[in-house]
Amino acid sequence: MKKSFTINLIGRLCVYSFLLISFVAQSQTVYKPAISSTFIESTWKDPNSWIYVSGDVVAYPNNYPQGTDEVQFGNGGNGNYEPISIGFDLTTVSSTLTFSNQEDGPYSLITVTGDGTVVAQDIVDNSKKVRITVEEGGSLTVTDLLTLSQTDSEIVVKGEFYANNGLTFSGGGKQTIDVHDTGFAKVTGTFTSQAGDISIADGGELEVTVDIVIPNTSGSPSWTLNGILSVGGDIDMQCWVSLSFSVGGDGGLNVDGSCDMNSVCNTSANNSLCGRINNGDYEVDLPVTLVSFTGQKLDNSVELEWVTATELNAERFDIQSSFDNRNWVVEGSVLAAGNSSTTIEYNFTAQNNGEKYYRLVQYDFDGRFEVFGPLLFDSEVENKVFVYPNILDSGNDVSLFFDGEFSNQNVNITLMKINGQFIFEKVISIEEGSGVYPLQDIEGVEAGFYLLRFQVGATTTTSKLIIR
């Protein structure tokens, strides 16, 4: 009897283990919309708004997309996949959904309205035509590499669009990113555009933090820049044909690196274009040159300070705050000097309760804007050392601002991961009074969440650092 009980128990444990493994393996559920109207939070969470497609139907008892689920969409055609439009803060439900296009022919549509905020893991086109639209006031972030491969697919940006792991236009067809006058688009990483078009309206801006690469292609890429295109790395032209390029209005092209081409792309037109880019012919002055953006935590507030070296057509600075670094509210505004070639100091006192982000949004008189920051403060922690920026892209360095309490002291600086893993350690000497010191050692550190620890004798101060 004892032996039989043991065998039965082992058998049951095996069955339970199999069921548990099956449950984990099927944790993603696939849905498609049952409605064509814009989703708000209540309709998103309504099971009647969704049709179950596949996966684990009991993984989430409420039966609506959340977690790492997949949402399939289309164009409302014969495939019975509705377009999807989101008009609320979807991050309150999930920031890791995948949106998957299921229909070809007319555009399949995914839209973020002016009331919408979406952070998605991926948008998969499945080699089918798709139009991604972000309306004015809306925000869309894609955390994985975003790839559009079908001819005539496009990204229309009237609000804010972020591709946090690069953007690729592939397949040899014609894809487009169209940034309107109210739009701001940022590609963190490399933008590979085989035959794609870039169109930026007056007042719009597209920022690429690394390179723009134009691979070998039989297409004819076209760039129309009436707004600003900023490239943090190089423009690498490997194409077979000439790039159609025009700059108009207040448009411009700012390239931190250089324009390079291989032999198959070395046409007279491309050679002339690269020469003019490398000569800085298309560069434009941004409205404001910011020297620093710092702050000091008071009892229940933060004293924010910033210094400009030059200002051109600058109207005002909006000070915005956020608890999650995604949803921002305006704390107040400070008028800018307008036009200036001398150093100007500004300050603003903002309320601070809990861990909070702050950023500056500088507007000029024709509606163009630029974002500085963000900075992160915790009302429970006393700031004696200030790190700017404390949220930065990989490959950049930071500056350290020391309180006068550190005068004539040797400060031991340690960088570690959030789990305590040691990265590096160094000692710097602080001169009389408060000081600003660059920390270039950070340039080779990979993306992640870190702690910077500053120690003088028995006094230790810690600051958070996020590298993207």
N, C-alpha and C positions, 0 to 999 in steps of 0.2 A: 504493500500500500504506500509506503513511504517513497519507494522508487517511482511508482506511478504518479504520485503527486508532484514529484520533482520534474518529471518529464512533461506533465500537463502544464506546470507553471512556466517552464522554459518555452513550451509551444505558444502559450498565451503572450509571453513577453515578446517573442518573435513577431507575432501578429500585430501587437501594439506598436512595436518598433516600425514595422512595415507601414502601418497606417500613419504614424507620425511622419516618417520620411515622405510618404505620398502627399501628406498635407503641406509640408514645407515646400516640396517640389512644385506644387500647384498653387503657390501663394499669390501668383499674379492672375487677375481676372481681366478678361477682354470684354469691353462694352462698346455699343454704338448708340448715338442719340436717337431717341424716339420722337423728339420735337425739333422744329427748325427755328424757333425763336431764341433770342439771346438768353443765355443762362444767367440767373442770379443765384445767390446762395441757396434759397429755398427750393428752386426748381432743380438745381444740381443734386441736392440731397434727397429728392423725391424719386423713389424707385420706379415710378410710372414714367419718368423722363428717359429711361434707359432700357435697352434691349440687351440681354445677356447673349454673348457670342461664344465664349469658350473659357476654359480655366476653372478655377475653384469658385463655384457660386456661393459657397458658404464661408469663404475666407473672411468676408466682411458682411456681417448680418444685415447691414442697412442696404446692401445691394445698389451702391452707386460708386463711381470710380474714386479711388483714393489710394494712398500708399504708392506702390510701384505699378499700378494697373495700367492697362493700355486702353486708349480711347480711339476708336476708328471713326473716320469722317470721310466725306465725299463732296459731291456737288448736287445732291438731290436728284440724280438721274436714275436710270434703270437699275442701277446696282443697289438702290434703296439705302444709300448711306448719306445722311444729311450733312450739310455744312455745319460747322460748329462756331458759335460766337459766345464769348465769355465777357460778362459785364459786372464782375465782382472780384474781390481779392481771393483768387483760387489758392493762394499759399496758406489760407486758414484751413484748407482741406488737405493739400499735398503740394510738395515742390519737386516730386520725383515721377510724375506721370509721363508716359510716352504717348504722343499723338501720331497716328498712322493713317496715311492717305490710302484709300481703297478704290478710287475711281479715276478714270482717265477721260479724255475728251475735253469738255469745258473745264475750266479751273475747278479743282476742289478747294474749298475755302476754309481757312481758320482765321478768325478775327478776334482781336482784343479791343474792346470798346474803350471809350474815354474813362469809364468807371472800373476798368479791369486791370488786374495785376496778375501776371502768370509767370511762374518759374517752372519750366518743364525740363525733364531729363533729355528728351529728344523729340524732334519732329521728323518722321520718316516719310519720304515721298514715295517709296516703292517704285521708282522710275515712272511716276505718273505726275501730270501737271498739277501744280499747287500754287495758290496765292496766299501768302502770309501777310496779314494787314494789322498794323498797330495804329489805332486811331489817336488823335490828339488827346493827351491826358492819360493814355493807357501805357502799360509797360509790359514787355515780354522779354524773358531771359531764357536761353537754352544752354544747359550746362554741358552737354556732350557736343562733339563735333557735328555741326549742322551741314548736311550735304544736299544740294538740289541738283538733279541730274537730267531733268526733262526739259526740252526746249519750251521756252515761253513761261517757265515758272518764274515767280517774282516775289520779292519782299518789299512791301510798301510801308514806309515808316513815317507816320505823322506824329507819333509820340516818342517813346524810348524803346530801343531794341538793343539787346546785348547777346552776342554769341560768345560764350565764355570759354570755349575750347576750339575756336577757329571756325572758319566758314569756307566751304568749297562749292564752286560751280563746276560740275564735271559733265562728261558725256558728249562734249563737242557742240552742244546746242547753245541757244541763246537764253541765258537767264539774266535777271535784272535785280539790282537793289536800287530802290527809288526812295530817296530821302527828301521829304517835303520841307517847306519853309519852317514848320514847327517841329521838325523831327531831329532826333539825335540817335545815331547808331554807333555801337562800339563792338569791334571784333577783337577779343583778347586772344592773341595768337596770330597765325598766318591766314591770310585771305588768298586762296588759290582760285583763280578765275580763268578757266580754259578759254571761254569765248564770251564771257559775261559782260554786261553793261553796268556802268555806274552812273547814276543820275542824281545830282544833289542840287536842290533848289536854293535860291538866295535865302539865307538864314538857316539852312540846314547844315548838319555836320556829320561826317563819317570819320571815325578814328579807328585805325588798325595799329595794334601795339607792336607787331613784329613786321613781317614782310608782306608785300603783295607779289604773288608769283603768277605769271602768265605762261603756262606750259605750251608745248608744241600743239598747234591747233590749226584747223582749216577754216575757222570762223573769223569774224571781224569784230573784235571787242571795241566798244565805244564808251568813252568817258566824257560826260558833260558836267562840268564843275562850275555852277553858279553859286555854290556854297563852298564849304571848306572840307578838303580831304587831307587828313593828317596820317602819316605813316611813320611808325616808330623805328622801323628797320629800313630795308632796301626795297626797291622795285626791281624784280628779277624777270626780265623779258626773255622767254625761250620760244616765242611764237614764230609761225611761218609767215604771217602777214602783218601789215601795218596796223597799229593801234590808232583808231580815230579819236582825237583828243581835242577838247576845246575848253577854254576858261572864259567866263563872262561875268558881268555884274560885279559883285563883291567876292567872287569865288577865288579860290587859290589852292595850291598844293604844297604842303609842308612835309618834306622828307628828311628825317634825321640821318638816314644812311645815304645811299647813292642809287642811281639808276644804272643797272648793268644789263647786258644782253649777250647772247651767244651768237655764233656766226650766222645761223639760219635766220635770225631775227634782225640782222644788221642791215636793214634797208636804209636808204638815205633819209626817209621820213622818220624812222625810229631812231636813227643815229642823231638826227637833229633834235628830236624830242628829248632823248636822254641827255644830250648836251645842255639843253636849256634847263632841264630839271636840276642837273648837277650844278649849273651856274646859279641856281636860285631864282630864275626868272619868274616862277609862278608862286613864290613864297609871299605870304601876307602876314602883316602884323596882327596878332590877336589883340582884342580890345584892352586887356590888362596883363601886365607882367607882374606876377605875384612873387614877392621876396620870401614871405613866411606867412604861415597860418597856424597860430598857437592858441593856448588857452590856459587858464588857471582856475582850479576848482576852489570855490568859496564854500560857505556853510551849506546852502541849498541852491546854489547857482554855479554857473560857469562863466568866467570872464573871457570872452573870445577876442583875440587880437589878430589883425593881419596888416601887412605892409605891402604896398605896391611901389614898384620902381617907375613904371610908366602907365599911363591910361590913355586910351584912344576911343572917343565916342562912348564913354562908359556912363550909363544912367544910374544904376543902383546895385547894391548887394542884398540878396535875400539870404537870411540865416534860417536854415531848415534843420529839423531834428527828427530822429527816428529811433524806435526801440529795436527794430529788426534789420536796419540797413537796407530796407526795401520800400517801406511806406513812409513818405516824408510829409511833414507839416511845416508851414512857415511860422517861425517864431517872431520874426520882425524883419524890417528892412532898414538899410542905411544908404543914403544918397552918396553916389560916387562923385569924384571931382569933375568928371567929364573928359577933359583933355589935360594931361600933365606929363612932364618929363622929369619931375623931381619926386623924391621919396615922400609918401603920404602914409600916415599911420591911422588905422581905424580900430574901433572896439565896439563890442556889444555884449550885454549881460543877458544870459538865457537861464531859465529855470532848469534845475537838474534834480531829478528824482529817480534813482536807480541807475542801471547801466544804460547809457544813451549815446547815440551817434549825432554828430553835428557836421554840417557841410555848408559851404558858401556857394551860391549860384549868382554869378555876375551877369547882369543884363546890360546890353548897350541900347542906344536909342532906336536902332532899326530892328530890334527884336531878337538879335542873336544873343546867345548866352554861352557861358562856360562854367563848369562845375569844378570846385576845389574841395579836397578832402575825400572821404570823411575822417573825422577825429572821433575817438571813443573815450568817454569818461564814465567813471563809476562814482556815484555820490558817496559810497561807503569807503572809498580809498582816497588817501591824501596824495596828490600828485606833486612830487618834488623834482621829477625828471619828466620831460615831455618828449614824446617820439612823434616825428612828423615825416611822412605820413605813417600812421600805424596800420593802414590797410594799403597794400601796394602790389603791383604786378611783379612777378619773378624777374630778376635781372636788374632791378632798380636798387638804389641805396636809400638810406634814411638819414635824417639829421636829428641830433639829440640836443635838447634845450635844457640846461641845468639851472635850477634855482640858485640864488646867491648863497644859500646855505652850504653849497659845495665848493665855495671859493678856496683856492690854494689847497685842494685836496686831490689825492690819487683815488680814482674811482675804479673799482673792479667790476667789469661788465661780463655777464654770462648769458649766452643764448641757449635756450633749451626748448625742446618740444613740449607740448602741453602735458605729455605723459611723463615728463622728467628726463627724457633722453638728452644727454649733453651734446651740443653742437660746436661751440667754441667759447673761448674766454680771452679777454684782453684787459689791459690797464691803461687808462688815459689820465692825464694831469689837467685839472681845471684851473684856469688862471683866475685872477682877482675879479670878483663880481660874477654875475650870471654869464653863461657863454653858450655858443652854438657850435656843435662839433659834428662833422659828417661821419657816418659809420658805413664805410664802403665794403666792409667785410661781408655784408648781407647779400651782395650781388649774386654769389654762387649758390645760395641756399634754395632748396626746392620748395615748391608750394606747400602750405600747411599752416597750422595754428602754433604759435610760439609764445614763449615768455622771455622778456629781457629783464634780467635781474641786475640791479645796481647796488653795490655795497661799499660803504665807507665806514671802517671800523665796525661797530656793532649795529650801525643803521643800514637797513636794507629796504629798497623800494623796487617794486615789480610792475612792469607795463606789459600789456598784451600786444602782440604783433601778428597780423594776418598777411601771409604772402599768397597771392593768387597765381 
